[in-house]
Structures are given as C-alpha cells and as structure tokens.
Amino acid sequence: MKAPMPKSKAWKTELRSRLSMFSNLIFAGLVKNAGKTTALNAVNDLFEDRTLGLTSIGYDGEAKDAIYHHPKPSISVRPGQLVLTAERFLSETSKNYEILDSWGHHPQFGSWLILRITSPGDIRMAGPSSLSELLEGISRLRHFGAAQIHVDGALNRLSHISLNSTLQLETTNNLEILSSGIILSTGAALGNTLKEVAERTQYSLELFELPAYSVSVGSPSNPPQLDVPVNNNSFFYQGIWFPLPSFLWNQDLKTLLPSQVEILYLKGALTDSIYFALRAAGRLPQELITRTPAHILLSPKVWSGLKSRGIRVKVLQRPNLLLLTLSPWHPLTPIPTELLAEALLPMVKVPLIDIQKQHLWLP
C-alpha cells in the first residue's frame, strides 16, 4: 500500500489545491458517525484567507448521537465567515454574529437568516431543504461576499441539488454557472467488518462514477429526439419519448411498456421494487437513466443482478467527487484507517484522507 503523505504544510497545500477551484463544496456521509462534520471543519480551516459561506441542507446537528449518546462535533466558525441558518436556532448560539439579512418563513424553523460571524465559536445550522430556498440563500450569501460555499449535507438529501456538477444561481445581472464538488465521508460505522465497510463503500463509489447521459447529434434532416423529459417518468422507443405515470410500482407495466424498451427514465428513485416489477413483466430496458447517483436506491444484490443482465445505467447529472474521508469510529469494532485505506485504494480514483491523523493517500 502507498504510504500516506506526511503531516506538513505540503499536506495542506495538496488538499487545498484540489479544492480551491470549486465554488461550492458539499459534504456528505455514507452513514452517521462517518466524520462528515470533522471533514467540514478541517476544510473550512484550509481557507482562512477566503470569506466562506456556510449552510446545511435541512438540519442534522444533534449535540449527542441519538443511539450511542456520545458527543457529536459541532461546526466551528471564525470572524468574517457568513452563515445561512434558521431563526429558531439563534437562542442556542452564542452572540458571536450580526444579522445581515432575513427573509421567508419556515413553519418549523422560522425566518432564514444570513449571519456574519464576529468572534470564534460554534454554531448549529439548519438550512433550507427545498431547492428554490437553498438557491435563494446561496445567492444571498454571495451577495454579501462569500467567495466559496460549504454545504453540510446528507446523502439522502443531496438528490435535488448537491450532486449536480453545477449550481445555477439566478443573479440580478446574469446566470452564473458555478462548479460544485462533493467531499464524501465513510468509515467503520458503515459495517461490522472491514469487508462489509469496503464493499458498501465500493458500491457507493461505483454509483458516483456512472456515466452521464448525453444527447447524440443527428443529421439536420433527421434530428434525434433524445432530450430526456426530466419532469416525468418516460421511455424511449423508436426515436420518441413517451410519458409514463408518476408511480410505476403499482402499474400494469406489461401494458404500459413495449416488449423492447430502449431507454427508461425514472424521475424519482430506482428501487428494488421497481426493478422486480420490470423483471416480472418482462420489460427490463436496455438502458436506465436516473437524475443522480443519489436516486439509485438498489440493494447491492439487485445492483449486481442488474449489471449481470447487461443493463446500462446512466445519470443526468454526474457529480464531481473530490475526496473520500475515512473514520475509524465504530461503537464495538473500530477499524484503523490504515486498513480502510489499504482495502479501498485499489478501487478509488480520488484521494483518501484521515482528517484526525492528517494522513492523505493519493490514488
């Protein structure tokens, strides 16, 4: 196995160089207790010379783990940083901020706020979970000077925005296209053995590396109609897209679909139940398309079966996976990150990092 890059300024320089080109960094964990917040704090510290805008997708900030009751790390902030959060949590935050902006009203969290941090401390964040509100908040963070946005996310809440390779922010003057990158966290908490953790992580990485669906260019006299109608389930047959009902699991698929389906697009999740229904009806397509990897909710066993049948799977939006962070924590069977790295290095295309030990393994 390759030895990790030693702790030094070069370690931070290497990490920063891989992240600095992205306007938005989204942090997600494959499982709770995978070290996502630790990764967020560490990356925030890499950019002390930038005005960072921090927010989260929904709320995921309990002080103690709900199952094992051990303390969870809080999000650290420093003067000059901007935070998009909800009014409800101000009473639980030390007075180390000034309010720059307020708008909207969430029925549970109250108004959305833009804060400027005035002194070092910790903060609890609860950001918008809807696409429109999150884009509005990010636009306001940039208006107040945020040079880079760091989003505390969760894999099951990334499907509508965070896995996009770009974020489109409507500004007063133009439409900005801003590059986004994903920092993914995994660790011993994902399974009970090294083999389980490696296999489950590999499955997730495989989804992140699925090819993006691209439209072929036809002749001017016979242009293909391959643009996916993204707002509806649909299938492609003999050069034309046909709409399908929103819910497929309870439909007569044998009637709805032709016997030779070229492409099937699913607006929502690709689940085991949908796969089994298509298989039972004899209507498995040659190619399946989902919006993002986060929309694929197949069990590893079903995923293997789908691949063995030669079915191609593509996504409309392929994420930029930048780093995979490793955590040894498990309530009963912790696994050293050196062993995790050794098991994962042959299958990864991105750097692996142990934030706590400051170890970085390059692919």
C-alpha positions as CSV (number, residue, x, y, z in Angstrom):
1,M,0.0,0.0,0.0
2,K,1.1,3.5,-0.7
3,A,2.3,5.4,2.4
4,P,0.2,8.4,3.3
5,M,1.6,11.9,2.6
6,P,3.3,13.1,5.8
7,K,1.9,15.7,8.0
8,S,3.3,19.1,6.9
9,K,2.4,22.2,5.1
10,A,2.7,20.2,1.9
11,W,-0.2,18.0,3.2
12,K,-2.5,21.0,3.5
13,T,-1.2,22.5,0.2
14,E,-2.1,19.3,-1.7
15,L,-5.6,19.3,-0.2
16,R,-6.2,22.9,-0.8
17,S,-5.0,22.7,-4.4
18,R,-7.6,20.0,-5.1
19,L,-10.5,22.0,-3.6
20,S,-9.8,25.7,-4.3
21,M,-11.0,25.7,-7.9
22,F,-14.6,24.7,-6.8
23,S,-17.1,27.5,-6.0
24,N,-19.2,25.1,-3.9
25,L,-18.1,22.2,-1.7
26,I,-20.8,19.8,-0.4
27,F,-20.1,17.4,2.5
28,A,-22.0,14.1,2.8
29,G,-21.7,11.0,4.8
30,L,-22.5,7.4,3.7
31,V,-23.6,6.7,7.3
32,K,-23.9,8.6,10.6
33,N,-20.7,8.9,12.5
34,A,-18.6,8.8,9.4
35,G,-16.8,12.0,10.2
36,K,-18.6,14.5,7.9
37,T,-18.6,17.4,10.4
38,T,-15.0,16.8,11.2
39,A,-14.2,17.0,7.5
40,L,-16.3,20.2,7.1
41,N,-14.4,21.9,10.0
42,A,-11.0,20.8,8.6
43,V,-11.7,22.0,5.1
44,N,-13.0,25.3,6.5
45,D,-9.7,25.8,8.2
46,L,-7.9,25.4,4.8
47,F,-9.4,28.6,3.6
48,E,-8.7,31.1,6.3
49,D,-7.9,33.7,3.6
50,R,-11.3,33.4,2.0
51,T,-14.8,34.6,3.0
52,L,-16.6,31.4,3.3
53,G,-20.4,31.0,3.2
54,L,-21.7,28.1,5.3
55,T,-25.0,26.4,5.3
56,S,-26.7,23.0,5.5
57,I,-29.4,21.1,3.7
58,G,-32.0,20.8,6.4
59,Y,-31.0,20.1,10.0
60,D,-28.6,17.4,11.1
61,G,-26.9,18.9,14.2
62,E,-27.7,17.0,17.3
63,A,-25.3,17.6,20.2
64,K,-25.2,13.8,21.1
65,D,-25.6,10.8,19.0
66,A,-29.2,9.6,19.2
67,I,-28.3,5.9,19.5
68,Y,-24.9,5.7,21.2
69,H,-25.1,9.0,23.1
70,H,-21.5,10.1,22.5
71,P,-20.9,13.8,21.9
72,K,-21.1,14.9,18.2
73,P,-18.7,17.5,16.9
74,S,-20.1,21.0,16.4
75,I,-19.5,23.3,13.5
76,S,-16.7,25.8,14.3
77,V,-16.9,29.3,12.9
78,R,-14.5,32.2,12.8
79,P,-14.8,36.0,12.3
80,G,-15.8,37.1,8.8
81,Q,-17.5,33.9,7.8
82,L,-21.1,34.1,6.6
83,V,-23.7,31.6,7.7
84,L,-27.2,30.8,6.3
85,T,-29.3,29.3,9.0
86,A,-32.7,29.4,10.6
87,E,-34.0,31.9,13.2
88,R,-35.1,29.2,15.6
89,F,-31.5,28.2,16.5
90,L,-30.2,31.6,17.4
91,S,-31.2,31.1,21.0
92,E,-28.8,28.1,21.1
93,T,-25.9,30.0,19.6
94,S,-23.6,32.4,21.5
95,K,-23.9,36.0,20.5
96,N,-20.9,36.0,18.1
97,Y,-22.7,37.2,15.0
98,E,-24.5,40.1,13.3
99,I,-27.7,39.6,11.3
100,L,-27.2,40.8,7.7
101,D,-30.4,39.6,6.1
102,S,-33.7,37.9,6.9
103,W,-36.4,36.5,4.6
104,G,-39.1,33.9,4.2
105,H,-40.7,31.8,7.0
106,H,-40.3,28.1,7.6
107,P,-43.2,26.7,9.6
108,Q,-40.8,24.8,12.0
109,F,-37.6,26.9,11.8
110,G,-38.8,30.5,11.3
111,S,-37.2,33.0,9.0
112,W,-34.0,32.3,7.1
113,L,-31.1,34.5,8.2
114,I,-27.7,35.5,6.8
115,L,-25.2,36.0,9.7
116,R,-21.7,37.4,9.7
117,I,-19.6,35.8,12.4
118,T,-17.8,38.4,14.7
119,S,-15.9,36.1,17.0
120,P,-14.7,32.5,17.1
121,G,-17.2,29.9,18.4
122,D,-19.5,27.1,17.5
123,I,-22.9,27.2,15.7
124,R,-25.9,25.0,15.0
125,M,-27.0,25.3,11.4
126,A,-30.4,24.5,9.8
127,G,-30.6,25.5,6.2
128,P,-33.3,25.2,3.6
129,S,-34.1,21.7,2.3
130,S,-36.0,22.9,-0.8
131,L,-34.1,23.7,-4.0
132,S,-35.6,27.1,-4.5
133,E,-35.0,28.3,-1.0
134,L,-31.4,26.9,-0.9
135,L,-30.6,28.6,-4.2
136,E,-32.0,31.8,-2.9
137,G,-29.9,31.5,0.3
138,I,-26.7,30.8,-1.6
139,S,-27.4,33.7,-3.9
140,R,-27.7,36.0,-0.8
141,L,-24.5,34.6,0.7
142,R,-22.7,35.5,-2.5
143,H,-24.3,38.9,-2.5
144,F,-22.7,39.6,1.0
145,G,-19.3,38.5,-0.2
146,A,-19.0,34.7,0.1
147,A,-16.2,33.5,-2.2
148,Q,-16.8,29.8,-1.6
149,I,-19.9,28.0,-0.3
150,H,-19.5,25.0,2.0
151,V,-22.7,22.9,2.4
152,D,-23.3,20.5,5.3
153,G,-25.4,17.8,3.5
154,A,-26.5,14.3,3.9
155,L,-26.5,11.7,1.1
156,N,-30.3,11.2,1.3
157,R,-30.8,14.9,0.9
158,L,-28.5,15.5,-2.0
159,S,-30.5,14.2,-4.8
160,H,-32.1,17.5,-5.8
161,I,-29.1,19.8,-5.8
162,S,-25.9,18.7,-4.1
163,L,-24.9,16.0,-6.6
164,N,-25.2,18.4,-9.5
165,S,-22.0,19.1,-11.3
166,T,-23.1,22.7,-11.4
167,L,-25.4,25.0,-9.4
168,Q,-27.3,27.6,-11.4
169,L,-27.8,30.8,-9.4
170,E,-30.1,33.5,-10.6
171,T,-28.4,36.8,-10.0
172,T,-29.6,40.3,-10.7
173,N,-27.4,40.6,-13.8
174,N,-26.8,37.2,-15.2
175,L,-27.0,33.4,-14.8
176,E,-23.8,32.2,-13.1
177,I,-22.6,28.6,-13.6
178,L,-20.7,27.6,-10.5
179,S,-18.7,24.4,-10.2
180,S,-19.6,22.1,-7.3
181,G,-17.6,19.3,-5.7
182,I,-18.5,16.5,-3.3
183,I,-16.5,15.5,-0.2
184,L,-17.8,12.1,0.9
185,S,-17.2,10.5,4.3
186,T,-17.1,6.8,5.1
187,G,-15.9,4.8,8.0
188,A,-16.1,1.8,10.2
189,A,-19.7,2.7,11.2
190,L,-20.8,1.6,7.7
191,G,-20.5,-2.1,8.7
192,N,-19.3,-4.6,11.3
193,T,-16.2,-5.8,9.5
194,L,-13.6,-4.4,7.2
195,K,-15.0,-6.4,4.3
196,E,-18.5,-5.0,4.8
197,V,-17.3,-1.4,5.0
198,A,-15.1,-1.8,1.9
199,E,-17.9,-3.5,-0.1
200,R,-20.5,-0.9,0.8
201,T,-18.2,2.0,0.2
202,Q,-17.2,0.5,-3.2
203,Y,-20.9,0.2,-4.2
204,S,-21.4,3.9,-3.4
205,L,-18.3,4.9,-5.3
206,E,-19.4,2.9,-8.3
207,L,-22.7,4.9,-8.4
208,F,-20.7,8.1,-8.3
209,E,-18.7,7.0,-11.3
210,L,-21.7,6.2,-13.5
211,P,-21.5,7.9,-16.9
212,A,-23.6,10.9,-17.7
213,Y,-26.3,10.5,-20.3
214,S,-25.5,12.6,-23.4
215,V,-27.7,13.5,-26.3
216,S,-26.4,12.2,-29.7
217,V,-26.3,14.6,-32.6
218,G,-28.3,13.5,-35.6
219,S,-28.4,14.9,-39.1
220,P,-30.3,18.2,-39.7
221,S,-32.9,16.3,-41.8
222,N,-33.4,13.7,-39.1
223,P,-32.6,15.1,-35.6
224,P,-32.9,12.6,-32.8
225,Q,-35.4,13.3,-30.0
226,L,-33.2,12.2,-27.2
227,D,-33.6,15.1,-24.8
228,V,-35.0,13.4,-21.7
229,P,-38.3,14.9,-20.4
230,V,-36.9,15.3,-16.9
231,N,-40.2,16.2,-15.2
232,N,-41.9,12.8,-15.9
233,N,-41.1,9.1,-15.9
234,S,-40.8,8.2,-19.6
235,F,-39.5,5.6,-22.0
236,F,-37.7,6.0,-25.3
237,Y,-38.9,3.8,-28.2
238,Q,-38.3,4.1,-32.0
239,G,-37.0,7.6,-31.7
240,I,-39.6,9.1,-29.5
241,W,-40.1,9.7,-25.7
242,F,-43.4,8.5,-24.3
243,P,-44.6,9.7,-20.8
244,L,-45.4,7.3,-18.0
245,P,-47.4,7.6,-14.7
246,S,-45.6,9.1,-11.7
247,F,-45.8,5.9,-9.7
248,L,-44.8,2.7,-11.6
249,W,-44.7,0.1,-8.8
250,N,-48.5,-0.4,-8.9
251,Q,-49.0,-0.2,-12.7
252,D,-49.5,-2.8,-15.3
253,L,-46.1,-2.5,-16.9
254,K,-46.7,-5.1,-19.5
255,T,-49.4,-2.8,-20.9
256,L,-47.6,0.5,-20.4
257,L,-44.3,-0.5,-22.0
258,P,-43.4,-2.2,-25.3
259,S,-41.6,-5.5,-25.2
260,Q,-38.3,-4.0,-26.3
261,V,-37.7,-0.8,-24.2
262,E,-34.7,1.0,-25.4
263,I,-34.4,3.6,-22.6
264,L,-36.3,4.0,-19.4
265,Y,-36.0,7.3,-17.4
266,L,-37.1,7.5,-13.8
267,K,-37.7,10.9,-12.3
268,G,-37.7,9.5,-8.8
269,A,-35.8,6.7,-7.2
270,L,-34.7,3.4,-8.8
271,T,-35.6,0.9,-6.1
272,D,-35.6,-2.9,-5.8
273,S,-39.4,-3.0,-6.1
274,I,-39.3,-1.1,-9.5
275,Y,-36.6,-3.4,-10.8
276,F,-38.5,-6.6,-9.7
277,A,-41.7,-5.2,-11.3
278,L,-40.0,-4.6,-14.6
279,R,-38.4,-8.0,-14.5
280,A,-41.6,-9.8,-13.7
281,A,-43.4,-8.0,-16.5
282,G,-40.6,-8.8,-19.0
283,R,-40.0,-5.1,-19.6
284,L,-36.4,-4.5,-18.4
285,P,-34.9,-1.8,-20.6
286,Q,-31.6,-1.8,-22.4
287,E,-30.7,1.4,-20.6
288,L,-31.9,3.1,-17.3
289,I,-31.4,6.8,-16.6
290,T,-31.8,8.5,-13.2
291,R,-31.3,12.1,-12.2
292,T,-28.3,11.5,-10.0
293,P,-26.5,8.6,-8.2
294,A,-28.5,9.5,-5.1
295,H,-31.6,8.4,-6.9
296,I,-30.3,4.9,-7.1
297,L,-31.6,3.0,-4.0
298,L,-31.0,-0.5,-5.1
299,S,-29.6,-3.1,-2.7
300,P,-26.1,-4.3,-3.7
301,K,-27.5,-7.7,-4.6
302,V,-30.1,-6.3,-7.0
303,W,-27.4,-3.9,-8.4
304,S,-25.2,-6.9,-9.2
305,G,-28.2,-8.7,-10.9
306,L,-29.0,-5.6,-13.0
307,K,-25.4,-5.4,-14.2
308,S,-25.2,-9.1,-14.9
309,R,-28.1,-8.7,-17.4
310,G,-26.1,-6.1,-19.3
311,I,-28.4,-3.2,-18.5
312,R,-26.6,0.1,-18.8
313,V,-27.2,2.7,-16.1
314,K,-26.6,6.4,-16.6
315,V,-27.3,9.7,-14.8
316,L,-28.4,13.1,-16.0
317,Q,-26.1,14.8,-13.5
318,R,-22.7,13.3,-12.7
319,P,-21.1,14.7,-9.5
320,N,-17.6,15.8,-9.1
321,L,-16.4,13.5,-6.3
322,L,-13.2,15.1,-4.9
323,L,-12.2,13.3,-1.7
324,L,-13.2,10.3,0.4
325,T,-12.6,10.8,4.1
326,L,-12.1,7.9,6.5
327,S,-13.1,7.4,10.1
328,P,-12.2,4.5,12.4
329,W,-15.1,5.0,14.7
330,H,-17.5,2.1,15.5
331,P,-19.2,1.5,18.8
332,L,-17.9,-2.1,19.1
333,T,-15.4,-2.8,16.3
334,P,-13.3,0.3,15.3
335,I,-11.2,-0.2,12.2
336,P,-7.9,1.7,11.8
337,T,-8.0,4.0,8.8
338,E,-4.7,2.5,7.5
339,L,-6.7,-0.8,7.0
340,L,-9.6,1.0,5.4
341,A,-7.2,2.8,3.0
342,E,-5.5,-0.4,2.1
343,A,-8.8,-2.0,1.2
344,L,-10.2,1.0,-0.7
345,L,-7.1,2.3,-2.6
346,P,-7.3,-0.3,-5.4
347,M,-10.9,0.8,-6.2
348,V,-10.8,4.6,-5.8
349,K,-9.9,7.4,-8.2
350,V,-9.9,10.2,-5.6
351,P,-7.6,10.8,-2.6
352,L,-8.4,9.2,0.8
353,I,-7.9,11.2,3.9
354,D,-7.9,10.6,7.7
355,I,-8.7,14.1,9.0
356,Q,-7.8,13.4,12.6
357,K,-4.3,11.9,11.8
358,Q,-3.7,14.2,8.8
359,H,-3.0,11.3,6.6
360,L,-3.6,11.6,2.9
361,W,-3.4,8.7,0.5
362,L,-3.2,9.6,-3.2
363,P,-4.7,7.2,-5.8
